[in-house]
């Protein structure tokens, strides 16, 4: 007679992680078909040898959507990481502390691209993003995305996390160092920006190009480019001026 199963035992659901990420049905949920450059970005992120991926991408190339899709896939679905950190680098960093409200209120000015990306991937941002008014989802473990302005990173330490740094072209070398030096090797770090869209008062203050040049020499970082603007000819014209 088989032994009775202890009532305190839990059944761990096996997660089947595909060898070829292109075969996974997750990407069929997206409302657009990925081009060759976008698949190269996905495969660079999926590559276990890449701790970091730098993406130099033009406007309208879906870089934030693709980065968020991979973060949700590798964290929420495959449980390869424990949490997601979305770090925005606003060029108005010096004035961010003077915006009204708490940290959630301050960051809300900058996370619309993240919210749009989560919705595009078919998830509910109200359940996923950690907020003071979302503590129930924080307690039950479904709120896994921490949206943080780079201003509030002091004392933070990133381990076993999927880290997205968006609009990194608007950060100085010192600010980029402040973010990246907090990441352990068990993280996946995505740096998203565009050397042609620097919004700083003095564009030469951006540290993105310097970090891109250095990253090319590292065997644990891959650099990819997204060059196609899918918003349409008006956006393409505006970006060319």
C-alpha positions as CSV (number, residue, x, y, z in Angstrom):
1,X,0.0,0.0,0.0
2,X,1.4,3.4,-1.0
3,X,2.3,5.7,1.8
4,X,-0.1,8.5,2.5
5,X,1.2,11.9,1.2
6,X,2.0,14.3,4.0
7,X,-0.6,17.2,3.9
8,X,2.2,19.7,4.4
9,X,4.0,18.7,1.2
10,X,3.7,21.1,-1.8
11,X,3.8,20.2,-5.4
12,X,6.3,22.3,-7.4
13,X,5.1,22.9,-11.0
14,X,7.8,22.1,-13.5
15,X,8.5,25.0,-15.8
16,X,9.6,23.9,-19.4
17,X,12.1,26.4,-20.6
18,X,12.6,26.2,-24.4
19,X,16.0,25.9,-25.9
20,X,15.1,28.2,-28.8
21,X,13.3,31.3,-27.5
22,X,11.8,31.9,-31.0
23,X,9.7,28.7,-30.6
24,X,7.9,30.0,-27.4
25,X,4.3,30.9,-27.8
26,X,4.7,34.0,-25.6
27,X,5.7,36.1,-28.6
28,X,2.5,35.3,-30.5
29,X,0.7,37.4,-27.9
30,X,2.4,40.6,-29.1
31,X,0.4,42.6,-31.6
32,X,3.2,42.9,-34.0
33,X,5.6,40.6,-35.8
34,X,9.3,40.9,-34.8
35,X,11.8,41.8,-37.5
36,X,15.4,40.4,-37.7
37,X,16.9,43.2,-35.5
38,X,14.3,42.7,-32.8
39,X,14.9,38.9,-32.8
40,X,18.6,39.6,-32.4
41,X,17.8,41.7,-29.4
42,X,15.6,39.0,-27.9
43,X,18.3,36.4,-28.5
44,X,21.0,38.6,-26.9
45,X,18.9,38.9,-23.8
46,X,18.1,35.2,-23.7
47,X,21.8,34.3,-24.1
48,X,22.9,33.0,-20.6
49,X,26.4,34.2,-21.3
50,X,25.3,37.8,-21.5
51,X,25.0,39.4,-18.1
52,X,24.3,42.7,-19.8
53,X,22.9,43.9,-23.1
54,X,23.2,47.4,-24.4
55,X,20.6,48.5,-26.9
56,X,21.2,51.6,-29.0
57,X,17.7,52.0,-30.5
58,X,15.9,54.8,-32.4
59,X,12.5,56.1,-31.5
60,X,9.6,53.8,-32.2
61,X,11.7,50.6,-32.4
62,X,9.8,48.9,-29.5
63,X,12.9,48.7,-27.3
64,X,10.9,49.2,-24.0
65,X,8.2,46.8,-25.1
66,X,10.7,44.1,-26.0
67,X,12.7,44.6,-22.9
68,X,9.6,44.4,-20.7
69,X,8.4,41.3,-22.6
70,X,11.7,39.5,-21.8
71,X,11.6,40.6,-18.2
72,X,8.1,39.3,-17.8
73,X,8.9,36.1,-19.6
74,X,12.1,35.3,-17.7
75,X,10.8,36.5,-14.3
76,X,7.0,36.0,-14.1
77,X,6.8,32.9,-16.4
78,X,10.2,31.0,-16.2
79,X,11.1,32.2,-12.6
80,X,14.7,32.7,-13.7
81,X,14.8,35.9,-11.6
82,X,13.1,37.0,-8.5
83,X,12.1,40.5,-9.4
84,X,12.2,43.2,-12.1
85,X,13.7,46.7,-11.6
86,X,12.8,49.4,-14.1
87,X,15.1,52.3,-13.6
88,X,14.4,55.5,-15.5
89,X,17.1,58.1,-16.0
90,X,15.2,61.4,-16.3
91,X,17.3,64.4,-17.6
92,X,15.3,66.4,-15.0
93,X,16.9,64.4,-12.2
94,X,18.0,67.5,-10.3
95,X,14.3,68.7,-10.0
96,X,12.7,65.3,-9.4
97,X,13.0,65.6,-5.7
98,X,10.8,68.7,-5.8
99,X,7.9,67.1,-7.6
100,X,4.8,66.7,-5.3
101,X,3.9,63.5,-3.5
102,X,5.8,60.4,-2.5
103,X,8.2,58.3,-4.6
104,X,5.3,56.5,-6.3
105,X,3.9,59.9,-7.3
106,X,7.2,61.2,-8.5
107,X,8.0,58.2,-10.7
108,X,4.5,58.1,-12.2
109,X,5.6,61.0,-14.4
110,X,8.2,58.8,-16.1
111,X,6.8,55.2,-16.3
112,X,4.1,55.6,-19.0
113,X,6.4,53.6,-21.4
114,X,6.6,50.8,-18.9
115,X,2.8,50.7,-18.3
116,X,2.2,50.7,-22.1
117,X,4.7,47.9,-22.5
118,X,3.1,45.8,-19.8
119,X,-0.4,46.2,-21.4
120,X,1.0,45.3,-24.8
121,X,2.3,42.1,-23.3
122,X,-1.1,41.2,-22.0
123,X,-0.5,41.8,-18.3
124,X,-2.1,44.1,-15.7
125,X,0.3,46.9,-14.6
126,X,-1.8,47.6,-11.5
127,X,-1.1,44.1,-10.2
128,X,2.5,43.9,-11.3
129,X,4.0,47.3,-10.2
130,X,5.0,47.7,-6.6
131,X,3.2,50.6,-5.0
132,X,2.1,51.7,-1.6
133,X,-1.5,51.2,-2.6
134,X,-0.8,47.8,-4.0
135,X,0.4,46.0,-0.9
136,X,-1.9,43.1,-1.3
137,X,-0.2,42.0,-4.5
138,X,3.2,42.7,-2.9
139,X,2.3,40.4,-0.1
140,X,1.1,37.5,-2.3
141,X,4.2,37.9,-4.6
142,X,2.5,39.0,-7.8
143,X,3.8,42.5,-7.7
144,X,7.3,42.0,-9.0
145,X,8.2,45.2,-10.8
146,X,9.9,48.0,-8.9
147,X,9.9,51.2,-10.8
148,X,12.6,53.5,-9.5
149,X,14.0,56.9,-10.6
150,X,17.8,56.8,-10.6
151,X,17.7,59.6,-8.0
152,X,16.6,57.1,-5.3
153,X,19.2,54.4,-5.7
154,X,21.4,55.1,-2.7
155,X,21.6,52.0,-0.5
156,X,20.0,49.6,-3.1
157,X,21.7,46.4,-4.0
158,X,20.4,44.3,-7.0
159,X,20.7,40.5,-6.8
160,X,18.9,37.9,-8.9
161,X,17.0,40.6,-10.6
162,X,16.1,41.6,-14.2
163,X,17.2,45.2,-14.4
164,X,16.1,47.6,-17.1
165,X,17.7,51.0,-17.4
166,X,15.6,53.1,-19.8
167,X,16.5,56.4,-21.5
168,X,20.1,55.8,-20.4
169,X,21.4,58.3,-22.9
170,X,20.2,61.0,-20.5
171,X,22.5,59.8,-17.7
172,X,26.0,61.0,-17.1
173,X,28.9,58.6,-16.7
174,X,28.7,59.0,-12.9
175,X,25.0,58.3,-12.9
176,X,25.4,55.2,-15.1
177,X,28.2,54.0,-12.8
178,X,25.9,54.5,-9.8
179,X,23.3,52.2,-11.3
180,X,25.4,49.5,-12.9
181,X,27.9,49.1,-10.0
182,X,24.9,48.0,-7.8
183,X,24.2,44.9,-9.9
184,X,25.5,41.4,-9.1
185,X,26.4,38.9,-11.7
186,X,23.3,36.9,-11.1
187,X,21.2,39.7,-12.7
188,X,20.3,40.4,-16.3
189,X,20.9,44.1,-17.0
190,X,19.4,45.8,-20.1
191,X,20.6,49.3,-20.9
192,X,18.2,51.0,-23.4
193,X,19.0,54.3,-25.1
194,X,19.8,56.2,-28.3
195,X,22.9,58.2,-28.9
196,X,20.8,60.4,-31.3
197,X,18.1,61.3,-28.6
198,X,20.1,62.9,-25.8
199,X,17.9,65.5,-24.0
200,X,20.6,66.8,-21.6
201,X,21.3,70.6,-21.7
202,X,24.9,69.6,-22.7
203,X,24.7,66.4,-24.8
204,X,28.4,65.8,-24.3
205,X,27.6,65.1,-20.6
206,X,25.9,61.8,-21.6
207,X,27.9,58.7,-20.5
208,X,26.1,56.3,-22.8
209,X,28.6,56.5,-25.7
210,X,31.5,56.0,-23.3
211,X,29.9,52.9,-21.8
212,X,29.0,51.6,-25.2
213,X,32.6,51.8,-26.3
214,X,33.8,50.0,-23.1
215,X,31.1,47.4,-23.4
216,X,32.3,46.3,-26.8
217,X,35.5,44.9,-25.2
218,X,33.6,42.8,-22.6
219,X,32.7,39.1,-23.3
220,X,29.8,39.2,-20.9
221,X,28.0,42.1,-22.6
222,X,26.4,42.2,-26.0
223,X,25.5,45.3,-28.0
224,X,22.6,45.4,-30.4
225,X,21.0,48.1,-32.5
226,X,17.3,48.7,-33.4
227,X,17.2,51.1,-36.4
228,X,13.6,50.9,-37.6
229,X,10.9,53.4,-36.4
230,X,7.5,51.7,-36.6
231,X,5.5,54.7,-35.6
232,X,5.2,55.8,-39.2
233,X,6.6,58.3,-41.7
234,X,5.8,61.4,-39.6
235,X,7.8,60.1,-36.6
236,X,10.6,59.0,-39.0
237,X,10.7,62.5,-40.5
238,X,10.8,64.2,-37.1
239,X,13.6,62.0,-35.9
240,X,15.7,62.7,-38.9
241,X,15.9,66.4,-38.3
